[in-house]
Amino acid sequence: MSALRGSARLFSRARPLFIRNVSTKAAAGHVSRSLKPLFLGTALVGYGVYKYMKSEQSLAECLMPVVHAAGLPESQPSVYSQGKNHALYLWINLKPEANAKEVAKAVAKLQKYVDQVTDPNMKDEEDEILAGVGFGPNFYKQIGGKPKEEYTYPFRKGYLGEMPSSGGDVFIHAKCNTPSKLFELAQVVMKNLPPNSVESFEDIYSFVYKNGRDLSGFIDGTENAADEESRQKIAVEPATGGSYVITQKWIHDLQVIDKEKDKTLESWVGRSRPDSTELSRKSITSHVARMTGGNGWQQAKPVEIVRQSMPFGTLGSEAGLFFIGYAASPKNHEYMLDRMVGARDDTNCDDIMRLSKNVKGTYWYFPGADELKKFA
């Protein structure tokens, strides 16, 4: 939940000024000249753009060549792609008697459904959809999938709360600047599943809040890798192009967030609320300390993931953060979750759980593009 994601809305204001992708072919691979920091997952790295705006850096200082490693297997479009203002999280549980292979065949055609919603020959920045599909461990085995690593999501509990293991069979992650396109995509996906195969499903639609802040008021996207090559390395299993994905639904206590002083909230997170600066002195129970392995200043991170989390919800029901992260290994997720509930290194829990409750969570495997085609 740390290092919350950045604002594509802020990017859209600045885009006419400094986004032009010019690519050339080089012996080492595909070289493109892009904005630094580059796109992150569902959105720009907000803090990077924030720093650009504050320091008024020149365009030249923000541009650098980025090399895309040649020969790596292709990943699905959602894994480390550029950001959008909205996202769809479609969490599907199948009936025990559902024909798993027929379900896999249907959702493996996800890009066809995307093209049905937005004509690929007519799309632009506003209606482009970047989507991917992942499978729960039991379902993936049923359809003959063979992941490089096991990715079972265990139940966890610490003194500040639980992390339930919710399970699931199929998960769709899609990003678009036009929310109605995401709703339409969810309709198309559900319509094309085999009849009477779905036990239950949940479709969540997220949004950009206050130019890239979480509903807690902290800037999103601070700790993500800025360049595409680094995000690819962090998120993608190099042999397959696949990615191990964590999804968690967090419900924020908006009353606690509203009544607590900034100093208290900052101590829980380990960063300043206005600009996300890391606190030089922070508790070992702060969110930053739990994620990095210690409360030292700019402590080295033992593991990394590509976070693509976004706020969601309504005031009338529930609101919070839908946490989603991509990694080359499920071990990266395991480390972070264990640290949050005091199950690794020490018994301290993450203070972020004082303002938000985890109500749902599991792991998925997003097959590489070639792996996915085998199920179509």
matplotlib code that plots the C-alpha trace (Angstrom):
import matplotlib.pyplot as plt

x = [0.0, 3.1, 4.3, 1.0, 0.5, 0.8, -1.5, -2.3, -4.4, -1.4, 0.4, -2.5, -2.0, 1.7, 1.6, 1.4, 4.5, 6.8, 5.6, 6.7, 8.0, 10.6, 12.0, 14.9, 16.4, 19.7, 21.8, 21.1, 17.4, 14.6, 15.6, 13.0, 13.3, 10.7, 9.8, 11.8, 10.2, 8.3, 4.9, 4.2, 1.6, -1.8, -0.4, 2.6, 5.0, 3.2, 6.0, 8.4, 6.1, 5.5, 9.2, 9.4, 6.7, 8.2, 11.8, 10.9, 13.5, 14.1, 12.7, 16.1, 16.8, 13.6, 14.5, 16.7, 17.1, 15.5, 16.6, 14.0, 15.8, 15.7, 14.5, 12.5, 9.1, 6.2, 4.0, 0.3, -0.5, -1.4, 1.8, 4.1, 2.4, 1.7, -0.9, -4.5, -7.0, -9.2, -8.9, -11.2, -10.5, -12.8, -12.5, -14.3, -15.1, -16.3, -18.7, -17.1, -18.7, -17.6, -15.6, -12.2, -10.7, -13.7, -13.5, -9.7, -10.5, -13.0, -10.8, -7.7, -9.5, -9.3, -7.6, -10.4, -12.9, -10.7, -10.7, -14.5, -14.9, -12.4, -11.6, -7.8, -7.7, -9.6, -8.3, -6.5, -5.2, -8.7, -10.3, -7.2, -7.6, -4.6, -5.7, -4.5, -5.9, -4.6, -5.5, -5.6, -3.3, -5.9, -7.6, -4.3, -3.4, -6.8, -6.2, -2.7, -0.7, 2.7, 4.1, 7.7, 6.9, 4.0, 1.9, -0.6, -1.7, -1.9, -4.1, -2.1, -2.9, -1.1, -2.1, -3.4, -5.6, -6.0, -5.2, -7.8, -7.1, -10.0, -9.2, -10.4, -10.2, -9.9, -8.9, -9.1, -7.0, -7.8, -6.8, -8.4, -9.0, -12.7, -14.5, -17.5, -15.1, -14.1, -17.7, -18.4, -15.3, -16.5, -19.9, -18.3, -16.1, -18.9, -21.2, -18.6, -18.0, -19.6, -23.2, -23.8, -20.0, -19.8, -20.4, -19.8, -17.8, -16.9, -16.1, -14.4, -13.7, -11.0, -10.1, -7.4, -7.9, -6.4, -3.8, -2.5, -3.1, -4.5, -7.7, -5.5, -4.0, -0.6, 1.0, 0.8, 3.6, 6.6, 8.8, 8.1, 10.8, 10.7, 11.9, 10.2, 13.2, 13.4, 9.7, 9.9, 12.8, 10.9, 7.5, 8.3, 9.4, 12.2, 11.8, 8.0, 7.0, 4.5, 4.0, 3.0, 0.3, -1.1, -4.5, -5.9, -9.0, -8.4, -11.2, -10.1, -11.4, -12.1, -13.1, -9.7, -8.0, -10.0, -9.6, -6.0, -3.3, -0.9, 2.0, 0.3, -0.6, 2.9, 4.4, 2.3, 3.3, 6.9, 6.5, 5.4, 1.8, 2.3, 5.1, 5.8, 9.3, 10.7, 11.0, 14.6, 13.4, 10.6, 9.2, 10.1, 6.4, 5.9, 4.8, 8.1, 10.1, 8.0, 8.4, 12.2, 13.3, 14.3, 13.8, 17.1, 17.2, 16.5, 16.9, 17.8, 14.8, 15.3, 12.6, 10.6, 7.3, 5.5, 2.6, -0.6, -2.9, -5.7, -8.5, -12.0, -15.4, -18.3, -19.0, -22.4, -20.9, -17.1, -14.0, -10.3, -7.4, -7.4, -3.9, -2.4, 1.3, 3.2, 6.5, 8.9, 8.5, 5.8, 8.5, 8.6, 5.0, 5.5, 8.3, 6.2, 3.0, 5.0, 6.6, 3.2, 1.8, 5.0, 5.7, 9.2, 12.4, 10.3, 6.8, 6.1, 3.1, 2.5, 0.9, -0.9, -3.4, -4.5, -6.2, -7.2, -8.6, -7.7, -10.9, -9.9, -6.7, -5.0, -2.3, -2.7, -0.4, -0.6, 0.8, 3.1, 1.5, 2.6, 1.5, -1.9, -2.3, -2.1, -5.4, -7.3]
y = [0.0, 2.2, 4.6, 5.4, 6.0, 9.2, 11.4, 10.9, 14.0, 16.1, 14.5, 15.3, 19.0, 18.9, 16.4, 18.9, 20.5, 17.6, 14.2, 13.0, 9.5, 9.2, 5.7, 4.3, 0.8, 0.1, -3.0, -3.4, -3.1, -0.6, 2.9, 5.6, 9.1, 9.7, 11.8, 11.1, 10.0, 7.7, 6.2, 3.9, 1.2, 2.8, 6.3, 8.5, 8.4, 11.3, 12.4, 12.6, 14.9, 16.8, 17.4, 18.5, 21.1, 22.4, 22.7, 24.0, 21.8, 22.3, 19.9, 18.7, 17.7, 15.6, 13.7, 10.7, 7.7, 4.5, 1.1, -1.7, -5.0, -6.9, -10.5, -10.6, -12.4, -10.1, -9.2, -8.4, -4.7, -4.0, -5.2, -2.1, 0.1, 3.8, 5.3, 6.2, 8.1, 5.1, 1.4, -1.7, -4.5, -7.4, -10.3, -13.5, -16.6, -19.6, -22.4, -25.7, -27.3, -24.6, -25.7, -24.2, -24.6, -23.0, -20.1, -19.7, -19.8, -17.0, -14.6, -15.4, -13.3, -10.2, -8.1, -9.0, -7.6, -4.5, -3.9, -4.4, -1.6, 0.7, 0.5, 0.1, 2.1, 5.0, 5.0, 8.0, 8.8, 9.2, 5.9, 3.6, 0.6, -1.3, -4.6, -7.9, -11.1, -13.2, -16.6, -17.9, -20.8, -23.5, -22.4, -22.1, -25.7, -26.8, -25.4, -26.9, -23.8, -24.4, -21.3, -21.1, -20.5, -21.4, -18.4, -19.4, -16.5, -17.4, -15.8, -13.4, -11.7, -9.2, -7.1, -4.3, -6.5, -9.4, -10.0, -12.5, -14.9, -14.5, -16.7, -16.2, -17.8, -15.0, -11.4, -8.6, -5.4, -2.7, 1.0, 3.8, 7.6, 7.1, 5.2, 4.2, 2.2, 0.1, -0.5, -1.6, -3.9, -5.6, -6.1, -7.7, -10.0, -11.2, -11.8, -13.9, -16.3, -19.7, -19.7, -20.5, -20.6, -17.6, -18.1, -14.4, -11.4, -7.9, -5.1, -2.1, 1.2, 3.5, 7.2, 9.8, 11.8, 15.3, 15.0, 11.6, 11.3, 8.5, 9.2, 9.5, 12.6, 11.2, 11.4, 8.2, 6.6, 7.8, 4.7, 3.1, 2.8, 5.7, 4.2, 1.5, -0.8, -0.9, -1.5, -4.3, -5.9, -5.6, -6.8, -9.5, -13.1, -13.0, -16.6, -16.2, -12.6, -13.4, -11.6, -12.5, -10.1, -9.2, -7.6, -6.3, -4.3, -1.8, 0.2, 3.5, 4.9, 8.3, 9.6, 8.6, 10.3, 13.4, 13.8, 12.8, 15.5, 15.5, 14.7, 11.5, 10.4, 11.2, 9.1, 6.1, 6.5, 7.6, 10.5, 14.1, 14.6, 17.7, 16.5, 12.9, 13.6, 10.6, 11.4, 11.3, 10.0, 7.5, 4.6, 1.0, 0.5, 3.2, 2.0, 3.0, 1.2, -2.0, -2.0, -1.3, -3.5, -0.8, 2.8, 4.2, 7.2, 6.0, 2.4, 0.1, -2.0, -5.8, -6.3, -4.2, -4.4, -2.2, -0.7, 0.2, 1.0, 3.6, 5.0, 3.8, 3.9, 6.2, 8.1, 6.3, 2.8, 2.2, 3.9, 3.2, 1.9, -1.0, -2.2, -4.1, -4.8, -6.7, -8.6, -11.1, -13.4, -13.9, -13.8, -10.0, -9.8, -12.3, -10.2, -7.1, -8.7, -10.6, -7.3, -5.7, -8.2, -8.8, -12.2, -11.6, -10.2, -8.9, -8.8, -5.2, -4.4, -1.7, 1.5, 2.0, -0.5, 2.0, 4.0, 1.3, -2.3, -5.0, -6.9, -9.0, -10.3, -12.9, -13.6, -14.1, -15.1, -13.0, -15.2, -13.8, -13.0, -16.2, -18.3, -16.7, -17.4, -21.1, -21.0, -19.1]
z = [0.0, 0.3, -2.2, -3.5, -7.3, -9.2, -11.2, -14.9, -14.6, -13.8, -16.7, -19.1, -18.3, -18.9, -21.8, -24.7, -23.3, -23.0, -24.1, -27.5, -27.9, -30.6, -31.1, -33.0, -33.3, -31.8, -31.6, -27.9, -28.4, -28.8, -27.6, -27.0, -25.7, -23.0, -20.1, -16.9, -14.7, -17.1, -16.8, -13.9, -14.1, -14.0, -13.8, -13.8, -10.9, -9.2, -7.0, -9.9, -11.8, -8.6, -8.2, -11.8, -11.3, -8.1, -9.2, -12.7, -14.3, -18.0, -20.6, -21.4, -17.8, -17.8, -21.0, -21.2, -23.5, -22.2, -23.5, -23.7, -23.4, -26.6, -26.7, -23.5, -23.8, -24.3, -21.2, -21.2, -21.7, -18.0, -16.4, -16.6, -19.1, -19.0, -16.6, -16.9, -14.9, -14.1, -13.6, -13.6, -11.1, -12.0, -9.4, -10.5, -8.6, -10.6, -9.7, -8.8, -11.9, -14.3, -17.3, -16.5, -19.9, -21.6, -19.1, -19.9, -23.6, -23.2, -21.1, -23.2, -25.9, -23.6, -26.3, -28.7, -26.2, -25.7, -29.5, -29.5, -26.9, -28.5, -32.2, -32.3, -35.6, -33.9, -30.4, -28.7, -25.2, -23.9, -24.9, -25.1, -22.8, -21.4, -20.0, -18.6, -17.2, -14.3, -12.8, -9.2, -8.4, -8.3, -11.5, -13.3, -12.5, -13.7, -17.1, -17.4, -16.4, -15.0, -13.2, -12.3, -8.7, -6.3, -5.4, -2.7, -0.6, 3.1, 5.8, 7.9, 11.2, 13.4, 16.5, 14.2, 12.1, 9.6, 6.0, 4.8, 2.0, -0.3, -3.2, -6.7, -10.2, -12.8, -12.4, -15.0, -14.6, -17.1, -17.4, -19.3, -19.1, -19.9, -17.1, -19.2, -21.5, -18.5, -17.5, -21.0, -21.0, -17.8, -19.5, -22.6, -20.5, -18.3, -21.3, -23.0, -20.1, -20.4, -19.2, -15.5, -14.8, -12.3, -8.6, -7.8, -9.0, -7.9, -10.3, -8.8, -10.6, -9.4, -9.9, -9.5, -6.3, -5.8, -8.6, -7.4, -3.7, -1.7, 0.2, 3.3, 1.7, 1.0, -2.5, -4.4, -6.4, -4.5, -4.4, -7.8, -10.4, -12.7, -16.0, -18.1, -18.2, -14.4, -14.1, -16.6, -14.6, -11.3, -12.6, -15.2, -14.9, -17.5, -18.9, -19.6, -19.7, -16.9, -13.6, -10.1, -8.9, -5.5, -5.1, -1.9, -1.0, 1.7, 3.4, 4.9, 8.1, 6.8, 10.3, 11.7, 8.8, 9.2, 13.0, 13.4, 13.3, 10.3, 12.7, 13.8, 10.3, 9.1, 11.9, 10.8, 7.2, 7.6, 5.1, 5.2, 4.1, 1.9, -0.4, 0.6, 1.9, 3.8, 7.5, 8.7, 12.1, 12.0, 14.0, 13.2, 12.9, 10.2, 6.8, 5.2, 7.8, 7.4, 3.6, 3.6, 6.4, 8.8, 10.0, 8.7, 6.4, 2.8, 3.9, 1.1, -0.1, -0.1, -2.6, -5.1, -6.9, -9.5, -7.7, -9.6, -6.7, -6.9, -4.7, -5.1, -3.5, -2.4, 0.8, 1.1, 1.3, 1.5, 0.2, 0.3, -1.8, -4.2, -3.9, -6.9, -7.4, -10.1, -9.4, -11.0, -8.0, -5.4, -2.8, -3.2, -2.0, 0.7, 2.3, 2.4, 3.7, 6.4, 7.5, 7.8, 10.3, 12.3, 10.8, 9.6, 11.4, 14.4, 15.8, 14.9, 12.7, 10.1, 11.5, 8.2, 9.5, 12.1, 9.3, 6.9, 7.1, 4.7, 3.8, 0.8, -0.8, -3.0, -5.6, -9.3, -12.1, -15.3, -18.0, -20.6, -24.0, -25.6, -22.6, -22.7, -26.4, -25.7, -23.9, -26.6]

ax = plt.figure().add_subplot(projection="3d")
ax.plot(x, y, z, "-o")
ax.set_aspect("equal")
plt.show()
